[in-house]
Amino acid sequence: MTATWTNWSGSVECRPAQQLEPASEEEVADAVRSAARENRTVRVWGSGHSFVPLCASDDVLVSLDRVAGIESVDAEQGEATILAGSKLHDLGEPLARHGLALENQGDVDVQSLAGAVSTGTHGTGRALGSLSTQVVALRMITGNGTLLEVTPADDDLLAASRVSLGALGVLTAIRLRLVPAYRLHERVWQEPIDTCLSRLDERIAATRHYEFFWYPRTGLAHGKALEPTDAAPDDMRGVEGERIDHSYNVFPTVRENRFNEMEYALPADEGPECFAAIRELMRTRHADVTWPVEYRTVAADGIDLSPACGRPTVAISIHQAAQLEHRAFFADAEPIFLAHGGRPHWGKMHSLRAPDLARLYPRWDHFCRVRDRLDPGGTFLNKHLRGLFVNRG
Ligand SMILES: Cc1cc2nc3c(=O)[nH]c(=O)nc-3n(C[C@H](O)[C@H](O)[C@H](O)COP(=O)(O)OP(=O)(O)OC[C@H]3O[C@@H](n4cnc5c(N)ncnc54)[C@H](O)[C@@H]3O)c2cc1C
């Protein structure tokens, strides 16, 4: 047995028999081949920022920290091939040197590229899809240890592999569609939640990236709006609640306090009513929870396991401090999300299993067929993933 592995929030712990840090695609393939031969399970972890046991392994646990860096850039095409273990915070400056940037980012940038892509990690913006929608090609080591290149022409495989929870193979390189480097003008403000809700549609429509956090104890919404700008950082120096900087410096925040989280992706029209129901739940049954509720938007896509598959989406997240009990609150909130047509964020807490998920995802069977083909022996299935993909009902 090697050392205990724990995720960021402390909600998942495992003691893998073997922890590996391959330094190349070939070494990844060797590790998968020998595990498959011995009927051992392989799980990969990136930064361990998922709240559910996606990465947990009693057998082999692999880190791709040494398979990191930018492999190649095609500035003219606006694309870069990036090794899968790269951390998002290591991409901003090198891409900017080529005049390129990620189109959108989430709240933090500590995730690995492969981890973020594999769970459909997203930021906010009505017209902007998750990071997975930016994937145009990739390489992975499949269940029998062979290298598979998924090219831009492989629509079928791309639809399955852009969000795959590490259940199809170990991603080793990801080619991303990028945009010309840009600066963002950030505005943050506070206002009563009812004022925020009365202007919600208008702000979502008018802003490239709009989101709010509602703090139940104060009743205030903390709004954030980001717009691309040609203005210089100095133009906003000293202005309260505003700043201008490179996009990759503006998107991420630093999360010093650990928490657990549940997030559901809803059809966009359901967002306001679902938020109202969660607000009522927190007023009546969980008034002790002081952590905020986050409200974001994501564009529709056609990725098999993307929570935004086939529909413009509102993502609502609830939180509780990592050291406090979250189960009763999340268990009460989940039926509300489901009643509004919600699909869970793959990296965040939920209780759904194969039969429930199959009903929520129009392309579920397609993903499962690809999974059976690329990993027929179940090398990548731990207990959590078996619950998601086996016994489909
Ligand atoms: C503080 C915090 C902030 C967050 N903010 C956001 C946000 O703004 N938006 C959002 O959508 N989510 C957010 N999340 C969720 C987070 O982005 C996802 O859980 C993401 O998967 C974490 O990336 P990771 O590198 O830590 O992946 P891990 O949790 O380590 O792994 C996630 C999944 O990816 C798989 N994986 C990792 N590497 C590989 C590989 N090389 N090949 C194949 N599979 C692989 C793992 O097996 C696992 O299934 C946040 C989480 C935290 C803790």
The ligand as a Gaussian input file, in Angstrom:
#p B3LYP/6-31G(d) Opt

LIG

0 1
 C      -12.441000      25.375000      -5.579000
 C      -13.105000      24.738000      -6.780000
 C      -13.576000      25.546000      -7.800000
 C      -14.223000      24.978000      -8.902000
 N      -14.706000      25.810000      -9.870000
 C      -15.369000      25.282000     -10.933000
 C      -15.913000      26.119000     -11.939000
 O      -15.792000      27.339000     -11.916000
 N      -16.591000      25.518000     -12.958000
 C      -16.774000      24.178000     -13.015000
 O      -17.429000      23.706000     -13.959000
 N      -16.230000      23.362000     -12.089000
 C      -15.554000      23.885000     -11.056000
 N      -15.013000      23.054000     -10.114000
 C      -15.026000      21.597000     -10.367000
 C      -13.729000      21.191000     -11.061000
 O      -13.422000      22.050000     -12.116000
 C      -13.841000      19.784000     -11.630000
 O      -14.166000      18.885000     -10.611000
 C      -12.525000      19.343000     -12.342000
 O      -12.684000      18.043000     -12.796000
 C      -11.348000      19.373000     -11.443000
 O      -10.166000      19.232000     -12.198000
 P       -8.984000      18.341000     -11.620000
 O       -7.784000      18.529000     -12.470000
 O       -8.842000      18.581000     -10.170000
 O       -9.587000      16.920000     -11.894000
 P       -9.715000      15.678000     -10.916000
 O      -10.751000      15.959000      -9.909000
 O       -8.380000      15.289000     -10.443000
 O      -10.297000      14.610000     -11.961000
 C      -11.554000      14.832000     -12.551000
 C      -11.853000      13.726000     -13.549000
 O      -10.963000      13.832000     -14.642000
 C      -10.312000      12.585000     -14.843000
 N       -8.969000      12.848000     -15.361000
 C       -8.009000      13.646000     -14.849000
 N       -6.913000      13.590000     -15.640000
 C       -7.203000      12.743000     -16.650000
 C       -6.490000      12.273000     -17.798000
 N       -5.236000      12.657000     -18.052000
 N       -7.119000      11.428000     -18.641000
 C       -8.397000      11.012000     -18.408000
 N       -9.100000      11.422000     -17.332000
 C       -8.506000      12.279000     -16.485000
 C      -10.298000      11.938000     -13.484000
 O      -10.133000      10.542000     -13.583000
 C      -11.674000      12.312000     -12.987000
 O      -12.643000      11.468000     -13.526000
 C      -14.373000      23.574000      -8.991000
 C      -13.890000      22.754000      -7.970000
 C      -13.266000      23.332000      -6.857000
 C      -12.761000      22.448000      -5.756000

